[in-house]
Amino acid sequence: MWCIPELTDEFIERMEDVLNLYERPYNADEPVVCMDERPTPLHGDARPVQVQKDGSRHRDSEYVRHGVANV
């Protein structure tokens, strides 16, 4: 659910700071990491993971849902 605060001068100034940061050219020494909330489903295995003869692992596509977390 979105919550839009009052558009005070302080809010607008801080939002412009964020937008200016996103406009910067890419710098490998100082990467910009965007941290937004987003729901992430939490899954568990419905069946045990099987180890193949060659050592690789086979995970079944069926899963058990364990809720949701916000990242």
C-alpha positions as CSV (number, residue, x, y, z in Angstrom):
1,M,0.0,0.0,0.0
2,W,1.3,3.4,-0.9
3,C,1.4,6.2,1.5
4,I,2.1,9.7,0.0
5,P,3.3,12.1,2.7
6,E,2.6,15.8,2.6
7,L,4.6,17.5,0.0
8,T,6.6,19.8,2.2
9,D,9.6,21.7,1.1
10,E,11.8,19.3,3.1
11,F,10.3,16.2,1.4
12,I,10.7,17.6,-2.1
13,E,14.3,18.6,-1.4
14,R,15.1,15.1,-0.1
15,M,13.4,13.4,-3.0
16,E,15.3,15.6,-5.5
17,D,18.6,14.5,-3.7
18,V,17.6,10.8,-4.3
19,L,16.7,11.5,-8.0
20,N,20.0,13.3,-8.5
21,L,21.8,10.4,-7.0
22,Y,20.1,8.0,-9.5
23,E,21.1,10.3,-12.4
24,R,24.9,10.0,-11.6
25,P,27.0,8.1,-14.2
26,Y,28.0,4.6,-13.2
27,N,31.1,4.4,-11.0
28,A,32.4,0.9,-10.2
29,D,34.2,2.3,-7.1
30,E,30.9,3.8,-5.7
31,P,28.0,1.8,-7.1
32,V,24.4,3.1,-6.3
33,V,22.3,0.3,-4.8
34,C,18.5,0.9,-4.9
35,M,16.7,-0.6,-1.9
36,D,13.0,-0.7,-2.5
37,E,10.5,-2.8,-0.6
38,R,9.1,-5.7,-2.6
39,P,7.3,-8.8,-1.4
40,T,9.3,-12.0,-1.8
41,P,7.6,-15.4,-1.5
42,L,9.2,-17.8,0.9
43,H,9.3,-21.3,-0.5
44,G,10.3,-24.6,1.1
45,D,11.0,-28.0,-0.6
46,A,8.0,-30.3,-0.8
47,R,10.3,-33.2,-1.4
48,P,13.9,-33.8,-0.3
49,V,16.6,-32.6,-2.7
50,Q,18.0,-35.6,-4.6
51,V,21.8,-35.9,-5.2
52,Q,22.5,-37.4,-8.6
53,K,25.3,-39.9,-9.4
54,D,27.4,-37.1,-10.9
55,G,27.1,-35.1,-7.7
56,S,24.7,-32.6,-9.1
57,R,21.5,-31.8,-7.1
58,H,17.9,-32.1,-8.4
59,R,15.3,-29.9,-6.8
60,D,11.7,-30.7,-7.6
61,S,9.6,-27.8,-8.9
62,E,6.9,-28.4,-6.4
63,Y,7.2,-26.3,-3.3
64,V,5.5,-25.5,0.0
65,R,4.7,-21.8,0.6
66,H,6.0,-20.3,3.9
67,G,4.5,-16.9,3.6
68,V,5.9,-13.6,2.3
69,A,8.7,-11.3,3.4
70,N,9.5,-7.7,2.4
71,V,12.9,-7.2,1.0
